Amino acid sequence: MEDAVLFLAFPVSVISMFCVIIYVVYDLCLKPKFLRAKLVKQGIDGPKPTLIMGNMPDIRQIKCKELASDAVPYDLTKSLSLDCCSVLLPHISQWTKQFGKTFSFALGKTQFLYIGDGELVREMSLCKSLNLGKPSYMHKERGPLLGKGLLTSSKEVWLHQRKTIAPTLYVDKVKNMFSIVLESGNTLIRSWEQLVDTEGGIADIRVDDYVKTFTSSIISNVMFGKYEAAEKLLFSKCRDLMEVSGSPTVLDGYPFNRFYPTKIHRQQWKLEKEIYWIIQDTKMKCRSESESIIQTLVDGAKHGELGSSTPQQFIVDNCKELCIVGMEVPGITAIWGLMLLALHPEWQARARAEVLEVCGGQILDAEKLGKMKVLKMIIQEILRLYSGVGFTAREALADVQIGNTVCVPKGVNIWIWQAALHRDPQLWGSDALKFNPDRFTNGISGACKIPQAYTPFGLGPRTCPGMNLGMMELKVMFALLLAKFSFSLSPKYQHVPRFDVLLEPKYGVKLLVCRV
């Protein structure tokens, strides 16, 4: 009897093992080849990938040859280059020259379609299909950081999250947040005034922490109705998680890498748990009658499509995403903006004159802010050059037709790199690498040959729901600072753009600040 059982069990185990081998071979070898072949048939070529690792060996080799040296002090006698593309991702620059603005490549087994062509970006922006979702690797590889919130979800799950969160950030709601933004801005002003006075009239300030305290206090009050010790700890933990999660490409080619208990992964898992419990505790302490976004998320967790998330995870993941994005993205943009204005005192003077004229010695309000056209142009140009966001990423969840040009096969990921798109001379003119807010005199349509190729807030149906709040924050901060201070780059400033999760200055931005 036992022999008979063993005889029957043996073929089953062999068949199971055989099926697993077939699946692994298909997933790692055959499927990537099939997807690449479908793109090649449409005339889309790219660097030839290796088995399993894809083009990761090529990327490492190109970086070793072309990556620029690290910390370089700012030289007051030389102009500062705003062309960061060839330094940050030299392989993308090299492949663009070799294969054109649209090509394919692979990170491990994952296939990518890179789109740098403005016409194709325009067609993508018009595509409303829910089958053009967010890449699955984002909530897998960036799970501790992003979870399954608005930034990483797709289809009906994303639609429910969008309908839950977006209305809280509509223009009429954002106008009611002006007092929160203004209060945070005035706190920033007072801290700089104290530093300048303490240093005898001119202070050498690293602006990063001050700016991110400004943005974090705003999003905290919007999220929770307060910014106290627990919320400050939450944002501190979120920053730490951003730091240990840094990798612009996300994927390194190694199968199942996210499961390895490496030192970095253990740090991520620990921070993820700590953030989870801070948010849960903060949620319990927020009054149910408040109009904070956390209560909106609590209500949204009670109905609608949550996918594989529990109601608690729905709340935590979306809360964490909003906190990180609400602090980091406008904060990094503002930091880069201060650097650009420090380089261009003539634009400081123009914006300052406008702010003083519009305000006329009165307190800044939303109506006055809307009249500041020069300031708006400056912010649009800052967002063109340094929006902070790296890639617009999508995944074809089914075969998706992009205009009449490209059919993206199911399983292929799409990358649009804003830094390259926003510096393309064919779209922006011969001065694309220069800081020139005048290009926005007649709006985005007058600045760019293809307006849809201006994507600081994303594109299509998935544009950032917080863009109105973000623009208000930037306008208020710059208006308040310019009315009180003039600034230039410190000799200690080191111009080293770094692209990890977001595009930020590796060593921060240091300014020499004095009162006007």
HUPE-V787111 format. One record per residue. RES is the residue in three letters. SS is DSSP state (H for helix, E for strand, - for the rest). NEAR is the number of other ideal C-beta (glycine too) atoms within 10 Angstrom. Layout:
RES_SS_NEAR + RES_SS_NEAR
//
This chain:
MET_-_5 + GLU_H_6 + ASP_H_7 + ALA_H_8 + VAL_H_9 + LEU_H_9 + PHE_H_9 + LEU_H_9 + ALA_H_10 + PHE_H_10 + PRO_H_9 + VAL_H_9 + SER_H_9 + VAL_H_10 + ILE_H_10 + SER_H_10 + MET_H_10 + PHE_H_10 + CYS_H_10 + VAL_H_10 + ILE_H_10 + ILE_H_11 + TYR_H_10 + VAL_H_11 + VAL_H_11 + TYR_H_12 + ASP_H_12 + LEU_H_14 + CYS_H_13 + LEU_H_11 + LYS_H_14 + PRO_H_22 + LYS_H_13 + PHE_H_13 + LEU_H_24 + ARG_H_22 + ALA_H_10 + LYS_H_19 + LEU_H_22 + VAL_H_12 + LYS_H_10 + GLN_-_15 + GLY_-_10 + ILE_-_21 + ASP_-_16 + GLY_-_22 + PRO_-_19 + LYS_-_11 + PRO_-_23 + THR_E_14 + LEU_-_10 + ILE_-_15 + MET_-_19 + GLY_E_24 + ASN_-_23 + MET_H_21 + PRO_H_12 + ASP_H_19 + ILE_H_23 + ARG_H_14 + GLN_H_12 + ILE_H_19 + LYS_H_12 + CYS_H_9 + LYS_H_9 + GLU_H_13 + LEU_-_13 + ALA_-_12 + SER_-_7 + ASP_-_10 + ALA_-_9 + VAL_-_10 + PRO_E_12 + TYR_-_17 + ASP_-_10 + LEU_-_10 + THR_-_4 + LYS_-_7 + SER_-_8 + LEU_-_14 + SER_-_10 + LEU_-_19 + ASP_-_13 + CYS_-_21 + CYS_H_21 + SER_H_18 + VAL_H_17 + LEU_H_19 + LEU_-_23 + PRO_H_18 + HIS_H_20 + ILE_H_22 + SER_H_18 + GLN_H_17 + TRP_H_24 + THR_H_19 + LYS_H_10 + GLN_H_11 + PHE_H_16 + GLY_-_15 + LYS_-_19 + THR_E_21 + PHE_E_20 + SER_E_23 + PHE_E_24 + ALA_E_26 + LEU_E_21 + GLY_-_22 + LYS_-_20 + THR_E_21 + GLN_E_26 + PHE_E_25 + LEU_E_25 + TYR_E_24 + ILE_E_25 + GLY_-_21 + ASP_-_21 + GLY_H_21 + GLU_H_16 + LEU_H_21 + VAL_H_23 + ARG_H_16 + GLU_H_18 + MET_H_23 + SER_H_21 + LEU_-_11 + CYS_-_17 + LYS_-_8 + SER_-_15 + LEU_-_14 + ASN_-_17 + LEU_E_22 + GLY_E_20 + LYS_-_22 + PRO_-_25 + SER_H_15 + TYR_H_19 + MET_H_21 + HIS_H_21 + LYS_H_14 + GLU_H_20 + ARG_-_19 + GLY_H_18 + PRO_H_21 + LEU_H_24 + LEU_H_23 + GLY_-_24 + LYS_-_26 + GLY_-_26 + LEU_-_23 + LEU_-_24 + THR_-_25 + SER_-_28 + SER_-_22 + LYS_H_15 + GLU_H_13 + VAL_H_21 + TRP_H_22 + LEU_H_15 + HIS_H_20 + GLN_H_28 + ARG_H_15 + LYS_H_11 + THR_H_20 + ILE_H_20 + ALA_H_14 + PRO_H_12 + THR_H_21 + LEU_H_20 + TYR_-_11 + VAL_H_9 + ASP_H_8 + LYS_H_15 + VAL_H_21 + LYS_H_13 + ASN_-_10 + MET_-_19 + PHE_H_16 + SER_H_11 + ILE_H_20 + VAL_H_27 + LEU_H_20 + GLU_H_14 + SER_H_24 + GLY_H_22 + ASN_H_15 + THR_H_13 + LEU_H_20 + ILE_H_17 + ARG_H_11 + SER_H_15 + TRP_H_21 + GLU_H_15 + GLN_H_11 + LEU_H_15 + VAL_H_18 + ASP_H_11 + THR_H_9 + GLU_-_14 + GLY_-_8 + GLY_-_10 + ILE_E_15 + ALA_E_20 + ASP_E_14 + ILE_E_22 + ARG_E_15 + VAL_-_25 + ASP_H_19 + ASP_H_13 + TYR_H_18 + VAL_H_24 + LYS_H_19 + THR_H_19 + PHE_H_26 + THR_H_27 + SER_H_25 + SER_H_23 + ILE_H_28 + ILE_H_28 + SER_H_25 + ASN_H_19 + VAL_H_25 + MET_H_25 + PHE_H_24 + GLY_-_17 + LYS_-_16 + TYR_-_22 + GLU_-_11 + ALA_H_7 + ALA_H_15 + GLU_H_21 + LYS_H_14 + LEU_H_14 + LEU_H_25 + PHE_H_24 + SER_H_12 + LYS_H_19 + CYS_H_23 + ARG_H_16 + ASP_H_16 + LEU_H_22 + MET_H_18 + GLU_H_12 + VAL_H_17 + SER_-_22 + GLY_-_14 + SER_-_13 + PRO_-_15 + THR_-_18 + VAL_-_19 + LEU_-_21 + ASP_-_15 + GLY_-_21 + TYR_-_12 + PRO_-_13 + PHE_-_6 + ASN_H_13 + ARG_H_18 + PHE_H_9 + TYR_-_10 + PRO_-_8 + THR_-_11 + LYS_H_8 + ILE_H_13 + HIS_H_15 + ARG_H_12 + GLN_H_16 + GLN_H_20 + TRP_H_13 + LYS_H_15 + LEU_H_21 + GLU_H_18 + LYS_H_11 + GLU_H_15 + ILE_H_25 + TYR_H_18 + TRP_H_10 + ILE_H_21 + ILE_H_25 + GLN_H_13 + ASP_H_11 + THR_H_20 + LYS_H_18 + MET_H_7 + LYS_H_11 + CYS_-_17 + ARG_-_9 + SER_-_7 + GLU_-_6 + SER_-_12 + GLU_-_11 + SER_-_19 + ILE_H_25 + ILE_H_21 + GLN_H_19 + THR_H_17 + LEU_H_25 + VAL_H_18 + ASP_H_13 + GLY_H_20 + ALA_-_20 + LYS_-_9 + HIS_-_10 + GLY_-_15 + GLU_-_13 + LEU_-_19 + GLY_-_15 + SER_-_8 + SER_-_21 + THR_-_10 + PRO_H_14 + GLN_H_14 + GLN_H_17 + PHE_H_26 + ILE_H_22 + VAL_H_25 + ASP_H_25 + ASN_H_27 + CYS_H_26 + LYS_H_24 + GLU_H_22 + LEU_H_24 + CYS_H_24 + ILE_H_25 + VAL_H_22 + GLY_H_25 + MET_H_25 + GLU_H_23 + VAL_H_21 + PRO_H_27 + GLY_H_29 + ILE_H_22 + THR_H_28 + ALA_H_28 + ILE_H_22 + TRP_H_22 + GLY_H_24 + LEU_H_24 + MET_H_25 + LEU_H_21 + LEU_H_25 + ALA_H_22 + LEU_H_17 + HIS_-_18 + PRO_H_13 + GLU_H_8 + TRP_H_21 + GLN_H_22 + ALA_H_12 + ARG_H_18 + ALA_H_25 + ARG_H_23 + ALA_H_12 + GLU_H_19 + VAL_H_23 + LEU_H_14 + GLU_H_10 + VAL_H_19 + CYS_H_18 + GLY_-_7 + GLY_-_5 + GLN_-_8 + ILE_-_8 + LEU_-_21 + ASP_-_12 + ALA_H_17 + GLU_H_10 + LYS_H_15 + LEU_H_21 + GLY_H_13 + LYS_-_12 + MET_-_21 + LYS_H_12 + VAL_H_19 + LEU_H_24 + LYS_H_20 + MET_H_21 + ILE_H_28 + ILE_H_24 + GLN_H_19 + GLU_H_23 + ILE_H_24 + LEU_H_25 + ARG_H_26 + LEU_H_24 + TYR_-_27 + SER_-_23 + GLY_-_23 + VAL_-_23 + GLY_-_21 + PHE_E_21 + THR_E_22 + ALA_E_19 + ARG_E_27 + GLU_E_23 + ALA_E_24 + LEU_-_18 + ALA_-_13 + ASP_-_13 + VAL_E_22 + GLN_E_15 + ILE_E_22 + GLY_-_13 + ASN_-_7 + THR_-_14 + VAL_E_21 + CYS_E_16 + VAL_E_27 + PRO_-_20 + LYS_-_13 + GLY_-_19 + VAL_-_24 + ASN_E_24 + ILE_E_22 + TRP_E_19 + ILE_E_24 + TRP_E_25 + GLN_H_24 + ALA_H_23 + ALA_H_20 + LEU_H_24 + HIS_-_22 + ARG_-_19 + ASP_-_20 + PRO_H_10 + GLN_H_12 + LEU_H_20 + TRP_H_23 + GLY_-_14 + SER_-_7 + ASP_-_11 + ALA_-_19 + LEU_-_15 + LYS_-_15 + PHE_-_20 + ASN_-_18 + PRO_H_22 + ASP_H_14 + ARG_H_20 + PHE_H_23 + THR_-_11 + ASN_-_9 + GLY_H_12 + ILE_H_14 + SER_H_11 + GLY_H_10 + ALA_H_22 + CYS_-_22 + LYS_-_13 + ILE_-_19 + PRO_H_15 + GLN_H_17 + ALA_H_25 + TYR_-_24 + THR_-_21 + PRO_-_24 + PHE_-_19 + GLY_-_19 + LEU_-_21 + GLY_H_17 + PRO_H_14 + ARG_H_19 + THR_-_15 + CYS_-_18 + PRO_-_19 + GLY_-_22 + MET_H_17 + ASN_H_18 + LEU_H_23 + GLY_H_28 + MET_H_20 + MET_H_23 + GLU_H_27 + LEU_H_24 + LYS_H_22 + VAL_H_24 + MET_H_25 + PHE_H_24 + ALA_H_24 + LEU_H_22 + LEU_H_26 + LEU_H_24 + ALA_H_15 + LYS_H_17 + PHE_E_20 + SER_E_19 + PHE_E_22 + SER_E_17 + LEU_E_20 + SER_-_20 + PRO_-_12 + LYS_-_14 + TYR_-_23 + GLN_E_16 + HIS_-_20 + VAL_-_17 + PRO_E_17 + ARG_E_16 + PHE_E_21 + ASP_-_15 + VAL_-_21 + LEU_-_20 + LEU_E_23 + GLU_E_24 + PRO_E_20 + LYS_-_13 + TYR_-_17 + GLY_-_17 + VAL_-_24 + LYS_E_21 + LEU_E_23 + LEU_E_18 + VAL_E_25 + CYS_E_15 + ARG_E_12 + VAL_-_10
//
